[in-house]
Amino acid sequence: MRILRVVGTCLVSAIPTLILATFIVFMLQRLIPGDPAVAIAGEYATPENLARIREDLGLNQPLWSQYLTWIGNAFTGDLGTSFQTGESISALVMQRLPLTLILTTMALFVAVAVGLPTGVIAAQKVDTSFDRFLTTGATFGIAIPNFWLGMMLIIVFALNLGWFPGPGGVSLQDDPAQALKGLVLPALALGLVGGAEICRQVRSAMVESLSTDYVRTHRAKGLSNRSIVWKHALKNSSLPFATIIGLQVSRLIGGAVVVEAVFGLSGIGSLAVEATNQRDYGVIQAVVFVAAVIVLLTNLIVDVSYRLLDPRIS
């Protein structure tokens, strides 16, 4: 029942967050130079044609009315139709979403596989040359832009060595195995930067855990260092680790917009870029809506994991 209350509370609090995020994006879009009606009809369209298009799209309505209509439909699963193609936006998003989810999952796996063990090792060798080397490397890793790292990976592993496909690759529907191989470099470009941040956070949490009284008691009892570090100290550091994992998901989704553009991938990130260039407001709003839902669901999982990892949290 306690977990159900947490889930219910998180879901109720997520609704205002979702509304606020989509409202901000909705208003910011209107600041983008250009007119969707002109983008659809062309620069030489008559004023009558432009007025008719704006009326058909509802762009002649007050902004608050446009937003209320859109958000009401979005909560029922109707994300509208594309200004440019007339296709269902829900269908467009569902077509692109699987690739982004797979990319984000692979990148998160890379981040954890790199950041968790290096953070634990650095904490065990605190204030040594090895620790300083790892923390300095993690600092540089955090500062490296995803798009720059992606381009370097393309040059080295795709163009020079030929180990992985270059930008553009096949779709998941045509050849899933080849498509997954083409996601390795993008996942590394996203995940290595996230792994650097996880390394720093895990190191800090583990240094604190390894200096506690209960760890000294375990050492006095003769427990092996492996058991103390990986079974006891790491468990005590699980709450900060869960927090950073939740933050990484939102950052990976945001980073996917740039990385998908660098690697020519057809995910929701590239869909958002295309819609921005075409002034397709409905598609942009839909991408933000779906991304916000994913982030809020991730935060819900993190909140529930807090209660499971530490029953003292009410």
N, C-alpha and C positions, 0 to 999 in steps of 0.2 A: 504493500500500500504506500510505503514511503517513496518508493521509486515511481509509482504511478502519479503521486502528487508532484514530484519533481518534473516528470514529463508534462503533466498538465500545466504547471506553472510556466515552464519554458515555452510551451506552445502558445500560451496566451500572451506572454511577453514578446514572442517573436513577431506577432502580427503588427504592432506599432513600428517595430524596427523595419519590417519589410515594407510597410507603407512609406515610412520616412525615406528609405533608400531609393525606392522607385520614384517618389515625388521629387527628390533632389535631381535625379537623372532626368526626369521628365522636364523640369524647368531649365536645366542646363542645356538640354538639346535645343531649346528655343533660342539660345544665345548663339548657336552655330550659324555663321553666315550662310545665306542661301535659302531658297524656298523649295520645299518638296514639289509643289505644283509646277514650278519652272523646270525642276529636274525631270519630271515625268513628261511634260508637254514639249519641252525644248525652249530655247531662248527666244524663238520667234513666234511663240504662241500668242494668240490674241487675248486681250483682257477678259473677253467673255469665256474663252476656254479655260483660262486660269481660274476664274471665279467658279465655273462649274466643277472643276477638279477639287478645289478647296471645299466646296459644298459637299461633294460626294465623299470626301475623306473626313469631313467633320472639322476641318481646320479653320472654318469660319466661326466656330463656337468659342465661347470664353474658355480660357485655359483650365479653370477649375472644373468646368463641365466636361472638357475633354478628358481630364485626368480621372474624375470620378467614374465616367463611363468605362474607361480602359481598366482601372483597377477592379471595378465590379465584375467585369467580364473575365479578368485574369484569375480571380479567385474561383471562378467556375470552370476554369480550364480553357477558356476561349481567349487566345492571345491575339486575335485579329488576323488580318491579311496584310501581306506585304504591299506597300505603296507601289513598288517597282514592278513586281512580277504577278501580283494578284494571288499568289499561293498562300496556303494556310501557314501562318507563322509557327504554329504548334508543330506542324509536319516538318518545317525547315529546322527547327530547334532539335526535334527528336532525331532527325537524320544526322545532325552534326554532333549531338551531345555524347554519344558513346565514345567517339575518338578522344574527346577532351577528358572524359572520365577515366579512360584507360591510361592516357598520358599522365594525368594527375596521380593516379594510383601508382604507376611505375616510378614517377618522380619521388613520391612519398616513400616508397620502398628504398630507393637509392639514398634518400636523405637519412632515413633511419639506419640503414646498413652502414653508412659512412659515419654519421654523427654519433650514434650511441656507443660503439666500441671505442672510438678515438677519445670521446669524452671521458669514458670510464678509465681508460689507460692513462690519460693526462692527469686525472684526479689522483691516481695511485702514485704518480711520479711528480707530484706537485713541487714547484720551485726548482726543478732540475732543468738541464739543457733540453731534454726531450720534451718536457712540458712546455717550455717556452717556444720550442720549435712548432709544436702542435697548435698552441694558442695563436701564435703569429700567423701561421698558415690559415687558421680558421678566420682570423680577422681579415686577411686578404681575400679569402673566399667569400665572406659576407659583402665585401666592397665590389666584387666583380659583377658587372651587369650580365644578366642572363643572355641578352642578345649577342654580346661580345663573345662570351664563352661558347655559345651555339655556333657562331661563325668560325671560331678556332677549331671546334670539333669537326665541322664540315670540311675545313681545309685539310686537317690532318688525317682523319679516319675515313672520310668519304672520297675526297678528291685525290689525295696523295697515296694512301694505303689501299683504298677501295674495299675496306672491310664492311662498310655499311652503305645503304643507299643514300644518295644525296637528297637535296630538297625536292619536294614534289612527289613522290612515291605513289604506290597504288592504294586504292581504298580498302577498307575493311571488308566490304562486300565482295570485291573482286578476288582478293588473295589475302586472307587473314594472316597467314604466316609471314608473308613478305611485308605486310603492313605493320605488324608488330615489330619486325626487325627494323623497319624504318622509324619506329618510335624510340629506339634505344638512345640515339644521340640527343633528341629533344628531351628525353627523360633525364639524361645525364646533365644537360644544360640547366634544367630546372632543379634537379635533385641535389647536385653538388653544392650549390649555393645554400640550399636549405640545410644540407648536412653540416655545413660550417657553422650555422647558427645553432643547430642542435648540439653540436660538439661543445660550444661555449656554455650553453645552458646546462647540459648534463654534467660537465666538469664542475661548474659552480655548485650544483646541488650535491654532487658526490663528495666534493671536498668537505662540505658541511656535514654530510652524513658520516663520513669516515672519521670525523673528529669528535663524535658524540660518545657519551659514556657507555652506551650499550655495545658499541663496536669494541671499545677497550675491554669490556667484560667478556665478549666473545673471544677476543684474542687471548685473554688470560685463561679462558677455559680450554684453549688449545685448538680452536676451530681453524681449519685451513683458510688461507687468504682468499682462495677462490670462492669458498662458501660464504665468507664474510662479505666480499665485494658484490658478487652476483646474486646472492640469495637474500641477504639482509640489507646492506646499504643501498643497493639499487632499488629494492622494494620501497624503502623509505623515501627515495627520490622519485617515485612514480608520479606523484601529483604534479611537480613542475614539468616532468616529461610529458604527461598528458596535456598540460596547458600548451606547451610549445608545439605539440602535434596539431592541436586544434588551430593554432595560429598559422602553422605551415600550410594547412589545407587552403585557407583563404588566400594566402600569398601565392601558392602554386596556381590557383585558378586565375588570379590576376596576372601572374607571369606568363601563363599559357597564351594570353592575347599576343604578346610580343614574340614568344618562341614559335607559335604556330605560323606567324607571318614570316619569320626567318627561314623556317623549314618548309614552307609552302603546304601546311597541313590544313585540312578542311574540317576544323573543329568550330566550336561556338566562338572562340576568340577571333578567328579569321572572319567568321560571319558578322561579328560586331564591327570589325574594321570595314568590311565591305558595306555594311548598312550605314556606317557613319559617312563614308565617301558619297553614298547615294542619297543622303538625307532621309533614309528610311526609318522614321522615328519608331514605328511599331516594332521592328525587329530589334532595335537597340534596347528598347524598354523590355522586351521579352527576354533577351539575353541577361540583362541585369536582374530581372525577376527570378530567372532560373538559377543564376549564380548565387543570388542572395538566399534562396531556399536551400541550396546545397550547403552554404556556409552556416546557416542557422541550424540545419539538421546536424552538422558536424559539432557545433557548440552544444547541442542537446546531448549527443553521445558523450562528449567530454564531461558535461555536468553529471550525467548518470554514472560515468566511470569514476568520478570523484567519490560518490557514495559507496560504490563497490570496493574501491581501493582503500578507503578510510571510513569505516562506519561511524566515526565520531562526528563527521560532517552531517548536519541535519538538513 
